[in-house]
Amino acid sequence: QDYFTDENRVLKKDPQQDYHLEYAMENSTHTILAFSRELHTCDTNDKSITESTVRVIWAYHHKDLGETGQNYHGSNRGTKSLRLLNPEKEEVLSASLPYFDLTNKDVPVPDKDTTYWCQMFKIPVQHEKHHVTKVEPLIQKGHENLVHHILLYQCSSNLNDSVLDYGHECYHPNMPDSFLTCETVIFAWAIGGEGFTYPPHVGLSIGTAADPQFVLMEVHYDNPSYTEGLIDNSGLRLIYTPVIRKYDAGVIEAGLWVSLFHNIPPGMPEFVSEGHCTLECLEEALGAERPAGIHVFAVLLHAHLAGRAIRMRHFRNGEEQKLLAYDDEFDFNFQEFQYLKEERTILPGDNLITECHYSTVDRIRMTWVRKVLM
């Protein structure tokens, strides 16, 4: 049945019944109910379902509904963030496909709020072109809330194996010079995300002279409770194939980096900030190398705890196109790639605006902002 709650969390039967049972089944361990509902019901007691993140709340009692009404669920309750209209794509990959892991080895996580840890890796030598078809996070058990995001950068091919012997805190004055050669992001993962499967016609190229030989993995550790003695071994698994796909994948970043000039005052119920990838920028970036443009097939919207909504706007010849991606219900703990229903072409001379909505109503100090789209 279709119910809703009031401000006192009391369940009330909705006079407009918009949920329709499709089928039900039960065995000794599971009760399964499948139902349908219009995305927009025009019922003020219902929440519209969009491509934004949806927080699903569930609760149950071990006994069936009685004549007196609902039984209190007790501790049998929980929540989960989902994208009902844009779920993770799962391509069936052969179990025999080769893979390699890039994982940290016993990294001591400092007892401070934020740490960026960098470690250099060498891609296993391939004697011909291959394509990475899927990347999976390998998060150490129990550290799901500690590892906030992982970035993989391509580094200079002129390095040697001596750079592999040590990790170091990123952006530190004593950081090895070799780390400064790693500027191009080739993959990104963020908290709550599952593995990323490339579309069937696209892969991340490895094995050629132009492909990454050395990569830098940057892990952001989020330790707001200042827990001491944490040792981490998280990283990424890259699954690849010798069967070459039609297109090579890349990453474009848009937004704003951390800056003393980009901040949000405390106590703001809503604060909107924009990062501009200008037409001059895209002309320079794509004009010579990709005059026909690039095709965007997935987007990762990224923000931190103050983030409430993110929109990626796309302009051509001064006219705004359909939103490239958006999430009006951003959940810090659920940062998952959005697969576009249709690939979007970005041309030299277009411009992109990353529009971020923040709330600092519960903060008493200034907030410095980092927001990126990948």
N, C-alpha and C positions, 0 to 999 in steps of 0.2 A: 504494500500500500504506500501511497505518497504521503509522507509526513514532513513537517518542518518544526523548527524550534523557535521560541520567542527569546527575548533578552534574558529570561530567567532559566533558559535551557530546558524548558518544559516541552515535551513532544506534543504536537497537535496534528490531528488528521487534516490534510489539505482538502478544502471543498472542491478544488479542481484537481482531479486525479490524472496526472500526466505520465506516470510510470506504468508500463504495461508488461506483465509477465509473459515471456516467450516460452520458457519451459523450466521444469524443476526436476531434480533427481536427488536421491539420497542413498547412501550405503552405510556401512558400519562406522565409517570414519569421516565422511564428508556430506555436507548439504550444499547443493549447487543451485543457484537461482540465476537465470539469465533474463534480463529485462531490457526494454528499449524506452527511449524518451526523445522527444524533439530537442534539438540543440537550443532553440529559443522558444519557450513555451508561452511568453507574454503573461506569465503568472508571477506576481510580485513576490510570492513565497519560494520561487525557484531561482536558481543561479544559472545564468546562461553558460553554455559550454563553448569555449573558444579554443584557439590554438595556444593559449597561455597555459601555464601550469595550473593544474587542478589538485587541490588537497582533498583526498578522499578520506572520510572518517568512517570507521567501521566499529561495530560493537555487537555482541551476541550473548545469549544466555543458553545454558545447556538444556533447558527445558523449553518446549514449544510455548507459543503464546497462549495464555490462559484467558478465561472469561473476564477476569478482572483487568486485563490489559497487558502491557509490556512488563516483563520481568527485568529487574535492574541487572545490568551486565556485569557489575563488579569490576574486576581487573581485566575482563575479556574485551579489551578495546584497544584502538590504535589509530594511527594516521599514516598515509603514504601519499607522496607527491607523484603525480603522473602527468603525462601529456596524452589525453585520451584521443586527440585528433592527430597526433604526430608521434606515435610510439617509436621506440628504437627499431631500426631495421635489422632483421636477423637473416643473413644469407647462410644457407647450409654449405659449410666448407668441409672439404675432405679431411678426415681425421689424420690422414697421412701427410698433410702439408707441413713443410719444415717451418721452424720458428726459432727465434733467439730472444733471450731476455736481457734487458738492461735494468739491473737492480742495484740499489745501494747496498753496501756491505757494512753492517754494524755502525751506522752513523749515530753519533751521540747528539741527541736533540737538546739544545740548550734550554734551561728553565727560564725562557723569556717568551713574550707574547708571539712574536713573529720571527721566523728564521727562513732564509732562502739558502738551500744547500746545493752546490754544483759539483757534478762528477763527470769526467770525460770518459767516453767509451769509444771503442773501435768497432765499426760494423763488420761482421764476419765477411771475409773475402768471397766475393762471387766473381766468377770468370766470364759472366755474361749478364745481360740485363735481366732483372727480376722485378716483380711488383709486390709490394706489401699490400695485402688485401684486408687485413684486420689488425687493430691494435687493442690490446686488453690491459686494463690496470691490474697490477699485482700489488695490492695493498696488504701490508702485514696485518694479520688478524688482531683485532683490538685497536688498530690505529686508524679506523675509518674516519674518525673525526679529527685526527691529528694531521693527516695529509690533505692539504687544502687544494692544491693543484700541482700538475707536472707539465713542464714545457720541455720540448726536445728541439735543440738548435743544431743547425749544420755549421761545422767549423772549417777552418782552413785545411786544405788537403796537404799542406806543406809540413804538418806536424809529424812527430814521430812517437813511438810507443812510450817514451819516457813520460808523456803527459797523462798516462793511464794510471800512474802509481798512487795518486792522491786525490781526495776530494777537498773542497774548501768552501767556506761560507761565501756566497755570491755577493757582488757589489761591495766587497770589503777592500780597504786600502791595500792589504797584503795578498789579494787574490792573484793567482798566477797570470802572467801576461797572455799565455795561450788561451785563456778563457775569453779574452777580449776579441778573439778572431771568430767567435761564435755569435753571429748576429741574426741569421735567418731562421725563423721558427718553421719547423716542418711538421710538428704535431703538438696538440694540446689536449689535456684532460683536466677536468675539474671535479670537485667533491660531489658525490652522488651520481656521477656518470657511470654508465656501463661501458662495455667495449664498443669501439667504433668500427663499423663495417663499411668499407668503401663500396660505392655502387659497382655493379658488374662490369662497367666499361671504363673504370677508373682505378688506378693504383698508385702508391707511392714508390717511385723508381729507386732501385738500389742496384749496384753492380757495374755501372758505367763510370768513366773518368769524371763526368760532371756531377755524379751523385755523391752523397755524403760518405766519407770514409771515417772521419771522426765526428762524433756528436757530443754535445753537452746536455746533460739532463739536469734541469733545475727543478727542485722539489721545494714547494712552499709548505713549511710546517706551521700549523696554527695551534699554539699552546697557551690559551688565555688563562688557564689555571696555574701556569708556571710549574708544572709537574717536573720533578727532578728524576734523573736516571733513565730517561727514555732512550732506547736503542732501536733504530729503524732499519728495515731491509726492504722497503717498498720500491716499486719501479714499474716498468712496462714490458709487455710481451708483444713482439711483432711477428705476425704470421705472414708468410710470403709464398709466391708461386713462380715457377719458370714460365708459365703461360702468360704471355704479355697481353695486357689490355690496351684499348685504343688510346687512352689519354693518361698523361701523368698528372698527379695531384700536387697541389701547392697550398700555401696558406697566405692569406692577406690579413693584416692586422689594421684595425681602425679604432680610434678612440683617443684617450689621453693617458699618458704615463704619470706616475707620481711626480708632483711638482709643488714647490712652496707657493706657487702662484695659483694653484688649483685646490681650493678647499671649500668646505661647507661649514657654516656657522652652527653652533649647537642650538637645540631647542626649536628646530625647523620641522613642522609637520610634513612639509613637502618642499623640496629644492630640486630644480631642474638644471642639468648641466649638459652641454653639448661638446662633442669632439668632432671636428671637421676634417674629412679627407677631401681636400679641395680638388677642383678640376685640374689645376696646375700640377698637383701632386700625382693624380692618376695619369695625366698626360705624360709626365716624365717617367713614371713607373712602367707604363704599358706601351707608350707610343712607339718606341723602337723595337722592343722585344715581342710585344703582343698587340700589334695594330688592330687585329680583329677582336680584341678583348679577351676576357676570361669568362668561364662559366662557373657560377657559384652553385654548388649542389647541397651544401650543408652549412649551418651557422652555429657557432657556440657563443652565446651571450654570457658575459662574465662580469660579476660585480662582487662586492664584499657585503658585510652585514648591514650596512645602511641602505643598500640597494632595494628598491621596491618595484621598479618597472624599467625595462629597457626596450628601446625601439631603434631599429636600423632603417634609416630613411635613405631613399635612392632618388637622385635627381639627374635628368638629362635635358640639356638645352634649356635649363631654367625651369623645367616642368617636373613636378614630383610624380614619381612612378608609385606603383603599389609598394607597400612596406616590404622590405627584403625579409625581415624577421622581426618578431616582437614577443615580449612576455610581460603582460600587465599584472601578473601575480608572481613575480620573481621570488624564488625560494633559494636562499644561500646554500642550503644543503642538498639541492637537486639541480646541478648544473650539467645538463645533458645536451648533446648536439640536436639541433632541429634539422631534419631533412626537408629540403624544399620539395613541394609537390611537382614543380617544374623548374628546371635549371634557369637561372637568371644570368643574362649576359651583362657584364660590366665593361664599358667601353672607355678608351682614352678620352678624357674630357668630361666624363660623368663626375658627379661628386656624391659622397656619402656622408651622412650625419649620424653619429651615434648619440642618441638622446637618452639620458639616464635620469631617472626620478629617484630621489633619496628622501629618507626621513631620519632626522637626528633629534626627534622630540624627547628622547630619553637620555640625551648626552649633554654634558656640561662643558666639554672641551671641543676645540676645533678639530675637524676631521679632514685629513688629506686624502685625496681621491685617486684611485687607479681604476680604470675601466677599459676593457679591451673587447673587441669582437674578433673572432677568428673563424 
